[in-house]
Amino acid sequence: MNRTPLWRIKGFTITELMVALAITGVVLSALLGSYVALQRSFVFANSWTWTRKTQLRVLDSMSVDLRNAISVSVSPSSSTLSSAQTILSATIPVRYNTYYTSGAFAGDPKRSTGSSRLSITPSSTAKLITSTANYFPALMTVTYVQTGYTITRNASWTLSGTNYSASRDVGVFVNPVSVSFYNLSGANFTNGTDTTIVPKIYAAFQNAKLQVTGTMTLSDSVFLRSSTYR
């Protein structure tokens, strides 16, 4: 049996190995760059979506309370501090028989047992009013408090001689956030004159590890009426 001598077996030269390694390095570098870019895009989209969703939740909650309010008091602006700051106080009529006092719906009207319908406070006919004293059984005090990155809605009311309170987080941000109000004559509003208030929520989203940063602002114009059908 004839065997080929080892010195006759040809392999890769040093030059060929270096060229192959260089090409492999270029391909791997391109793949790594694409992976990092994809990760950044994913983190950006995820952070943007989370922040926008949280902004919408807070703004919708504030807008509903402002439209129902008969008196409003706001702070000029808030900042991300560890101490609690009251950024909005409103007095709204108690329109329903019962409200949730705990859980995710704390402070919202409670639905009748076994029914999807809300239990509305009885009234004869809708009428134009500027005072709720003789029309609704009670008034509810609602405050929005910012503590760090969290905005909480607190509500308290008295109905049929019983005191109630409810609290829930309406927005939990993961980066700095501030709330401000514009187009308001002064910091207080009562149902004496019509005016418009614009709550504005500024929020940042970032990921230091992937160097993803951005900011967004969301606002809504709310018309506060001096008198309304309630």
N, C-alpha and C positions, 0 to 999 in steps of 0.2 A: 504494500500500500504506500503510494507516494504522498507525502505531505509537503505543503508549501512552507518553505522556511519562514520563520517569523519576520526576518528582516525584509522579506518581499511583500508582507501585508501592509497596504497603504491605509493611513488614517487621515484625520483632519490636521491641517497645519495650524500653527499658532495664529497666523493671520486669519484663517477661516474661522477659528474659534472666537477670536476677538470681534470679528464682523457679526457673527451670529449672536454673541452676547450683547453687542451694541443694539442690534435690531430688537432683540427681546426686551432690553431695557426701555427702548422708545415705546414699544407696544404696551408694556406694563405701566409706564408713566402716563400714557394716554388713558388707559383704563382706570388708573387711580384718580386722575383728574376728573374724568367723567363721573366716577362714583362720588367724589366729594361734591361736585356740582349738583348731582342728583340729590344727595343728602341735604344740601343747603336749600334747594328748591322745595323739598318736602318739609323741612323744618319751617321755612318761611311761610308756606301755604298753611301748614298746621297752626302756627302761631297767629297768623293773620285771621284765620277762621275763628279760632278760639276767642281772640280779643274782640273781634267784631260781634260775635254772638253774645258775649258778655256785655258789651256796650249796648246792644239792642235790648237786652233783657232789662238793664237798669233804666234806659231811656223810656221804654214802653211803660214800665211801672211808674216812673215819675210823671209821665204825661197823663196817664189815667187819673192819678191823684190830683194833679194840677187842674185838670178839666172838671173835676168834681168839687174842687175846693171852694169854700166861701171866704177863706182868708189864707194868706201865704206869707211866709217869711223865709228869706234865703240868705246865705252867706255869699260874699262876692266871689270867692273861689276857694277850692280846697287843695290840699297837697298831700303827698304820701308821707304821712307822719305816723309814729307809733301811737300817739295819743288820739283819742276819739274826737272827731269834729262833726258837729251838726251842720249839714250843708243845706237842708231843706226841712221846713216845718209847715204843715198844712192842716187845716180844720175842714173835715168833710162830713156830710150828713150820713147818719146810719140808715141805710136804705133797706136793709134786710133783717130778717128775724134773728138769724144766727150767723156766726162767723167762726172759721177755724181759729183755734188758739195755739196750735202747735203743728209741727210737720212742715212739709214743703209748701203748703197753701196757707200758712199762718197769716191771719189778717184778711183773708179773702172770704167772700160770702160762702156759706155752707149750703150744700145741696140737701134737699129733703131726703129722708131715708127711703131707699128703694126707688128713687126718682132722679132723673138727670136735670130736673128743673130747679131753679133757684127759688128759695123761699123769700118772696118779696114782702116788705112791710106793707100792710094794707093801706090803701088810700082811695078816697072816693073818686076824684077826678084830678088830672094834671092841671096845674095852675101856675101862672107866672108869679114868682116870689122873689123877694130880696132878703128875706129872713127865714130861717128854718125853725125858729123857736116853737111855733105852733103847728108845724106840719110834720116834722120828723121826730121820732121819740127820743133821739139822742144825737150827739155829735161825736165824731171820732178824731182824735189827735194823731197825726201821722208824722213821724220824723225819719229822715234819712241820715244815717251816721256813717262817716268814713273812718275806718281804723286801719291804717296801713294800706294794704291793697284790697281790702274788703269793704263793701258798701252794704249796710244793713237797713232794712225797713222795720221800724218799730211802730206799733199801733196800740192805742189804749182808748177804752170807751166804757161807759156805764149804761147798762140797760136793765130796766125793771129792778133797780136798786142793787144790782150786782156789778162789780168792777171786773173788767176783762182786759187782758193785754196779750199781745202776740208779737213775735219777732222772727224774722227770717233773713238770711243773706240773699240779696237779689243780684249781687255781682261779686265774684271772687277773681281778681286779676292776679297775674303772676309777675307783672312788671309795674313800674310807676304809673299812676293814674291820677287825674285831677278833674274836678267838676266845677263849672262856672255857669253863670246866668247872665244873659244880656237883654237889652231892649226892655228894661224894667225901670220904671220911675221910682227910684228908691229901693230899699231892701224889703219893704213890707207891702202887702196888697190886701185890701178888704173889698167886699162886694159893693163898692161905691162908684167906681168908674171902670170902664172897660180898658183893658190893656193887653199887651202881648208879652210873653216871656219866652226866652229861648234857652233851654238847658243845653249845655255843650259838654261833652265828655271827651277828654283828651287821654289817650292811652298809648303806651309804648309796648313793643314786643321785640324781644331780642334773645339771642343765644350766643353767649360769649365764646363758647368752645368752637362753634362753627362760624363765628363772626357774622351772624345774621342779626341785623338791627332794622328797626322801622318804627314809624309812629302813624297814628290815625286819629281823626277827629270826627265825631258824629254828633249831630244836633237836630233839634226838632222845635218848630214854632208852635206854641200853645196859646190859644186865645182865651184869656180869662174874662168872663162876662160879669157885668155888674148885676144883672138879673137874668134868670133863665127858667125854662120849664123844667121842673124837677118832679 
